[in-house]
Amino acid sequence: MNKYIAYTDGSANNKSIDRFGGSAYIIIQNGEVIHRASKGFKGVTNNEMELMAIISAVYFLPDGAELTVYTDSRYAITVFSNRAKRYNINMNLISKYRLYSAKLKSIKFVWVKGHNGDKYNEMVDRMARGEYNKMSVTAI
């Protein structure tokens, strides 16, 4: 089977001086979590972290995979589904997504309401916030 599900999330403190953020994803195949990853960043926005989570999940998958991405970011869905008329921000991330996603057979996006009890959405939220919090603590 070459079908995968990814749950993704990003988190950032857009109002802090250091703008710490975290990005996280999990990959599910045949009902089992087969991979999970998260990372913290400095000088980022929440939207960048949402995009980075999806890009990282896409990058992880093998060529020819079919992917369904579950995210609570309408922004990411709009940008990566090419439904936006034009974006002049985050072009570096959009370019990376286009490059990495070209290897996949298909990508489908599904919006999930954040903080609404979805098991995997809550999991990636905790992972992303955990990275954000680690960055904040180490900076003190």
ZADO-1210 file (C-alpha; in nm, 4 decimals, padded with zeros to 6 digits):
<atoms>
<atom x="00.0000" y="00.0000" z="00.0000" code="MET" pos="1"/>
<atom x="00.1277" y="00.3393" z="-00.0928" code="ASN" pos="2"/>
<atom x="-00.1458" y="00.5392" z="00.0827" code="LYS" pos="3"/>
<atom x="-00.0637" y="00.7584" z="00.3791" code="TYR" pos="4"/>
<atom x="-00.2328" y="01.0002" z="00.6147" code="ILE" pos="5"/>
<atom x="-00.0488" y="01.2926" z="00.7707" code="ALA" pos="6"/>
<atom x="-00.1621" y="01.5071" z="01.0603" code="TYR" pos="7"/>
<atom x="00.0262" y="01.8357" z="01.0778" code="THR" pos="8"/>
<atom x="00.0401" y="02.1410" z="01.3008" code="ASP" pos="9"/>
<atom x="00.2466" y="02.4496" z="01.3618" code="GLY" pos="10"/>
<atom x="00.2668" y="02.6863" z="01.6532" code="SER" pos="11"/>
<atom x="00.4443" y="03.0159" z="01.7165" code="ALA" pos="12"/>
<atom x="00.4439" y="03.3164" z="01.9434" code="ASN" pos="13"/>
<atom x="00.4111" y="03.5882" z="01.6815" code="ASN" pos="14"/>
<atom x="00.4175" y="03.8620" z="01.9471" code="LYS" pos="15"/>
<atom x="00.7445" y="03.7729" z="02.1210" code="SER" pos="16"/>
<atom x="01.0767" y="03.9306" z="02.0289" code="ILE" pos="17"/>
<atom x="01.2359" y="03.5938" z="01.9409" code="ASP" pos="18"/>
<atom x="00.9225" y="03.4558" z="01.7707" code="ARG" pos="19"/>
<atom x="00.9853" y="03.0935" z="01.8681" code="PHE" pos="20"/>
<atom x="00.7815" y="02.8310" z="01.6902" code="GLY" pos="21"/>
<atom x="00.7349" y="02.4609" z="01.6518" code="GLY" pos="22"/>
<atom x="00.6320" y="02.2380" z="01.3650" code="SER" pos="23"/>
<atom x="00.5117" y="01.8775" z="01.3885" code="ALA" pos="24"/>
<atom x="00.3660" y="01.5934" z="01.1862" code="TYR" pos="25"/>
<atom x="00.2752" y="01.2294" z="01.2163" code="ILE" pos="26"/>
<atom x="00.2429" y="00.9776" z="00.9352" code="ILE" pos="27"/>
<atom x="-00.0174" y="00.7020" z="00.9515" code="ILE" pos="28"/>
<atom x="-00.0341" y="00.3977" z="00.7254" code="GLN" pos="29"/>
<atom x="-00.2926" y="00.1219" z="00.7572" code="ASN" pos="30"/>
<atom x="-00.4198" y="00.2740" z="01.0824" code="GLY" pos="31"/>
<atom x="-00.0773" y="00.2723" z="01.2518" code="GLU" pos="32"/>
<atom x="00.1460" y="00.5689" z="01.3309" code="VAL" pos="33"/>
<atom x="00.4655" y="00.4837" z="01.1421" code="ILE" pos="34"/>
<atom x="00.6563" y="00.8089" z="01.1907" code="HIS" pos="35"/>
<atom x="00.6440" y="01.1273" z="01.3948" code="ARG" pos="36"/>
<atom x="00.8691" y="01.4318" z="01.3942" code="ALA" pos="37"/>
<atom x="00.8840" y="01.7834" z="01.5345" code="SER" pos="38"/>
<atom x="01.1296" y="02.0700" z="01.5389" code="LYS" pos="39"/>
<atom x="01.1634" y="02.4152" z="01.6926" code="GLY" pos="40"/>
<atom x="01.2557" y="02.7316" z="01.5053" code="PHE" pos="41"/>
<atom x="01.3387" y="03.0922" z="01.5878" code="LYS" pos="42"/>
<atom x="01.2142" y="03.4007" z="01.4060" code="GLY" pos="43"/>
<atom x="00.9058" y="03.2418" z="01.2529" code="VAL" pos="44"/>
<atom x="00.5315" y="03.2936" z="01.2268" code="THR" pos="45"/>
<atom x="00.2502" y="03.0524" z="01.2979" code="ASN" pos="46"/>
<atom x="00.1679" y="03.0305" z="00.9260" code="ASN" pos="47"/>
<atom x="00.5280" y="02.9416" z="00.8426" code="GLU" pos="48"/>
<atom x="00.5184" y="02.6605" z="01.0973" code="MET" pos="49"/>
<atom x="00.1894" y="02.5284" z="00.9578" code="GLU" pos="50"/>
<atom x="00.3422" y="02.5215" z="00.6090" code="LEU" pos="51"/>
<atom x="00.6672" y="02.3673" z="00.7330" code="MET" pos="52"/>
<atom x="00.4799" y="02.0805" z="00.8991" code="ALA" pos="53"/>
<atom x="00.3123" y="01.9861" z="00.5711" code="ILE" pos="54"/>
<atom x="00.6330" y="02.0240" z="00.3703" code="ILE" pos="55"/>
<atom x="00.8172" y="01.8001" z="00.6165" code="SER" pos="56"/>
<atom x="00.5500" y="01.5307" z="00.5965" code="ALA" pos="57"/>
<atom x="00.5544" y="01.5391" z="00.2158" code="VAL" pos="58"/>
<atom x="00.9347" y="01.5227" z="00.2111" code="TYR" pos="59"/>
<atom x="00.9326" y="01.2123" z="00.4326" code="PHE" pos="60"/>
<atom x="00.7130" y="01.0058" z="00.1994" code="LEU" pos="61"/>
<atom x="00.8358" y="00.7805" z="-00.0814" code="PRO" pos="62"/>
<atom x="00.7929" y="00.8628" z="-00.4490" code="ASP" pos="63"/>
<atom x="00.4494" y="00.7810" z="-00.5870" code="GLY" pos="64"/>
<atom x="00.2723" y="00.7945" z="-00.2509" code="ALA" pos="65"/>
<atom x="-00.0892" y="00.9021" z="-00.2138" code="GLU" pos="66"/>
<atom x="-00.1309" y="01.1407" z="00.0783" code="LEU" pos="67"/>
<atom x="-00.4219" y="01.2830" z="00.2714" code="THR" pos="68"/>
<atom x="-00.3172" y="01.5736" z="00.4955" code="VAL" pos="69"/>
<atom x="-00.5301" y="01.6639" z="00.7959" code="TYR" pos="70"/>
<atom x="-00.4609" y="02.0150" z="00.9214" code="THR" pos="71"/>
<atom x="-00.6362" y="02.2848" z="01.1209" code="ASP" pos="72"/>
<atom x="-00.4779" y="02.5544" z="00.9030" code="SER" pos="73"/>
<atom x="-00.7130" y="02.6921" z="00.6401" code="ARG" pos="74"/>
<atom x="-00.4259" y="02.9174" z="00.5337" code="TYR" pos="75"/>
<atom x="-00.2029" y="02.6180" z="00.4497" code="ALA" pos="76"/>
<atom x="-00.4814" y="02.4425" z="00.2615" code="ILE" pos="77"/>
<atom x="-00.5535" y="02.7538" z="00.0566" code="THR" pos="78"/>
<atom x="-00.1871" y="02.8182" z="-00.0250" code="VAL" pos="79"/>
<atom x="-00.0959" y="02.4596" z="-00.1106" code="PHE" pos="80"/>
<atom x="-00.4182" y="02.3826" z="-00.2994" code="SER" pos="81"/>
<atom x="-00.3439" y="02.6708" z="-00.5378" code="ASN" pos="82"/>
<atom x="-00.6797" y="02.8246" z="-00.4511" code="ARG" pos="83"/>
<atom x="-00.5212" y="03.1508" z="-00.3450" code="ALA" pos="84"/>
<atom x="-00.5140" y="03.4150" z="-00.6133" code="LYS" pos="85"/>
<atom x="-00.1613" y="03.5172" z="-00.5289" code="ARG" pos="86"/>
<atom x="00.0682" y="03.5141" z="-00.2300" code="TYR" pos="87"/>
<atom x="00.3822" y="03.7229" z="-00.2090" code="ASN" pos="88"/>
<atom x="00.4826" y="03.5912" z="00.1325" code="ILE" pos="89"/>
<atom x="00.6270" y="03.2535" z="00.2220" code="ASN" pos="90"/>
<atom x="00.7281" y="03.2008" z="-00.1400" code="MET" pos="91"/>
<atom x="01.0355" y="03.0023" z="-00.0305" code="ASN" pos="92"/>
<atom x="00.8099" y="02.7548" z="00.1513" code="LEU" pos="93"/>
<atom x="00.5619" y="02.7414" z="-00.1351" code="ILE" pos="94"/>
<atom x="00.8490" y="02.6634" z="-00.3741" code="SER" pos="95"/>
<atom x="00.9739" y="02.3841" z="-00.1459" code="LYS" pos="96"/>
<atom x="00.6255" y="02.2362" z="-00.1263" code="TYR" pos="97"/>
<atom x="00.5903" y="02.2369" z="-00.5047" code="ARG" pos="98"/>
<atom x="00.9302" y="02.0725" z="-00.5460" code="LEU" pos="99"/>
<atom x="00.8739" y="01.7962" z="-00.2893" code="TYR" pos="100"/>
<atom x="00.5081" y="01.7313" z="-00.3687" code="SER" pos="101"/>
<atom x="00.5848" y="01.6689" z="-00.7362" code="ALA" pos="102"/>
<atom x="00.7130" y="01.3214" z="-00.6416" code="LYS" pos="103"/>
<atom x="00.3757" y="01.2158" z="-00.4980" code="LEU" pos="104"/>
<atom x="00.0928" y="01.0607" z="-00.6969" code="LYS" pos="105"/>
<atom x="-00.1703" y="01.2684" z="-00.5181" code="SER" pos="106"/>
<atom x="-00.2275" y="01.4982" z="-00.2220" code="ILE" pos="107"/>
<atom x="-00.5636" y="01.5726" z="-00.0680" code="LYS" pos="108"/>
<atom x="-00.6229" y="01.8242" z="00.2122" code="PHE" pos="109"/>
<atom x="-00.8830" y="01.7880" z="00.4858" code="VAL" pos="110"/>
<atom x="-00.9514" y="02.0660" z="00.7332" code="TRP" pos="111"/>
<atom x="-01.0080" y="01.9638" z="01.0954" code="VAL" pos="112"/>
<atom x="-01.1185" y="02.1971" z="01.3684" code="LYS" pos="113"/>
<atom x="-00.8299" y="02.2555" z="01.6077" code="GLY" pos="114"/>
<atom x="-00.8607" y="02.1866" z="01.9805" code="HIS" pos="115"/>
<atom x="-01.1748" y="01.9860" z="01.9220" code="ASN" pos="116"/>
<atom x="-01.0740" y="01.6452" z="02.0568" code="GLY" pos="117"/>
<atom x="-00.9395" y="01.4874" z="01.7369" code="ASP" pos="118"/>
<atom x="-00.6799" y="01.2430" z="01.8712" code="LYS" pos="119"/>
<atom x="-00.4122" y="01.2986" z="01.6108" code="TYR" pos="120"/>
<atom x="-00.4686" y="01.6714" z="01.5731" code="ASN" pos="121"/>
<atom x="-00.4257" y="01.7079" z="01.9489" code="GLU" pos="122"/>
<atom x="-00.1098" y="01.4939" z="01.9302" code="MET" pos="123"/>
<atom x="00.0619" y="01.7118" z="01.6684" code="VAL" pos="124"/>
<atom x="-00.0526" y="02.0247" z="01.8502" code="ASP" pos="125"/>
<atom x="00.1221" y="01.9040" z="02.1678" code="ARG" pos="126"/>
<atom x="00.4332" y="01.8130" z="01.9693" code="MET" pos="127"/>
<atom x="00.4521" y="02.1556" z="01.7993" code="ALA" pos="128"/>
<atom x="00.3895" y="02.3427" z="02.1245" code="ARG" pos="129"/>
<atom x="00.6471" y="02.1254" z="02.2980" code="GLY" pos="130"/>
<atom x="00.9118" y="02.2370" z="02.0504" code="GLU" pos="131"/>
<atom x="00.8038" y="02.5982" z="02.0890" code="TYR" pos="132"/>
<atom x="00.8242" y="02.5685" z="02.4677" code="ASN" pos="133"/>
<atom x="01.1697" y="02.4034" z="02.4566" code="LYS" pos="134"/>
<atom x="01.2940" y="02.6956" z="02.2449" code="MET" pos="135"/>
<atom x="01.1486" y="02.9475" z="02.4923" code="SER" pos="136"/>
<atom x="01.3029" y="02.7767" z="02.7954" code="VAL" pos="137"/>
<atom x="01.6508" y="02.7421" z="02.6453" code="THR" pos="138"/>
<atom x="01.6548" y="03.1108" z="02.5552" code="ALA" pos="139"/>
<atom x="01.6211" y="03.2230" z="02.9156" code="ILE" pos="140"/>
</atoms>
